Amino acid sequence: LDEYFHSNGDNDAIFSLDQLGEFYYNHKNIFVFGHGMWGRNMEAYFKYEGWEIKGIVVSKKKSDDGTNIIELKDFKMEENDGLIIALEYETYYKFKYLFKGINGAILQPKNR
């Protein structure tokens, strides 16, 4: 997990551990967009910390996806909830229009 998350923001990670912790504790429910490598690493880190992810949001749900997988077109979030975008910055940048109109806070990856 060190490749993706570090204790400070002065490196090549998409999020710092401090940033993730602050975001987690400042929002009622946390959702993660992305179920690829970045999303699975985010799930592993949350499990390590003992934190709960309310749901995993994906652009298109597969038939074998678990019950906590939510398709973006069906996704609703309250104002005090947070969405972490678990994508490489370049991928996020191409698709950031998908997140317009989402009610709540969004933590986007930094441009490495």
C-alpha positions in Angstrom: 0.0 0.0 0.0 3.0 2.3 0.4 3.0 3.1 -3.3 -0.5 4.6 -3.1 -0.7 6.2 0.4 2.0 7.9 2.4 2.1 9.7 5.7 2.8 13.1 4.1 1.8 14.7 0.8 5.4 15.4 -0.4 5.7 12.3 -2.5 4.1 10.5 -5.5 1.1 9.1 -3.7 -2.4 10.0 -4.9 -3.5 10.7 -1.3 -1.7 11.2 2.0 -2.7 9.2 5.0 -3.4 12.4 6.8 -5.7 13.6 4.0 -7.6 10.3 4.0 -8.0 10.3 7.8 -9.3 13.9 7.9 -11.7 13.2 5.0 -13.0 10.1 6.7 -13.6 11.7 10.1 -15.3 14.8 8.6 -18.0 12.9 6.7 -20.9 10.7 7.9 -20.6 8.1 5.2 -17.7 7.4 2.8 -18.1 6.0 -0.7 -15.3 5.0 -3.0 -15.5 5.5 -6.8 -13.4 2.8 -8.5 -13.1 -0.9 -8.1 -9.9 -1.5 -10.0 -6.4 -1.6 -8.5 -6.7 1.8 -6.8 -10.2 1.0 -5.4 -9.1 -2.3 -4.0 -6.1 -0.7 -2.4 -8.4 1.9 -0.8 -10.6 -1.0 0.5 -7.5 -2.7 2.0 -6.4 0.5 3.7 -9.8 1.2 5.1 -9.9 -2.4 6.4 -6.5 -2.0 8.0 -7.7 1.2 9.8 -11.0 -0.4 10.8 -12.9 2.2 8.8 -16.2 1.5 7.0 -16.9 2.1 3.3 -20.6 2.6 2.8 -20.4 1.6 -0.8 -18.2 1.2 -3.9 -19.4 3.2 -6.9 -18.6 2.1 -10.4 -19.5 3.4 -13.8 -21.0 0.0 -14.9 -21.9 -2.8 -12.5 -21.0 -6.4 -13.4 -23.3 -9.2 -12.7 -20.8 -10.8 -10.3 -20.2 -7.6 -8.3 -21.0 -7.7 -4.6 -23.9 -6.1 -2.8 -22.1 -2.9 -1.7 -21.3 -2.1 -5.4 -23.4 0.9 -6.7 -23.7 1.9 -10.3 -23.0 5.6 -10.8 -26.4 6.2 -12.4 -28.1 4.9 -9.2 -25.7 6.7 -6.8 -27.1 9.2 -4.3 -25.1 10.9 -1.6 -26.2 13.2 1.2 -24.6 16.6 1.8 -22.5 15.4 4.8 -21.2 12.3 3.0 -17.9 12.0 1.1 -16.8 10.3 -2.1 -13.2 9.3 -2.6 -12.2 9.0 -6.3 -9.8 6.0 -6.4 -8.5 6.5 -9.9 -5.2 7.7 -11.4 -5.4 11.4 -11.9 -5.3 11.2 -15.7 -8.3 8.8 -15.7 -10.2 11.0 -13.3 -9.5 14.1 -15.4 -11.0 12.4 -18.5 -14.2 11.5 -16.6 -14.6 14.2 -14.0 -17.7 15.4 -15.8 -19.4 12.3 -14.5 -19.2 13.7 -10.9 -20.9 17.0 -11.6 -24.1 17.4 -9.6 -23.1 15.0 -6.9 -24.3 16.3 -3.5 -21.5 16.0 -1.0 -17.8 16.3 -0.8 -15.4 14.7 -3.3 -11.8 13.9 -2.6 -10.1 13.7 -6.0 -6.6 12.3 -6.7 -3.7 14.7 -7.0 -1.8 15.1 -10.2 1.4 13.2 -9.7 
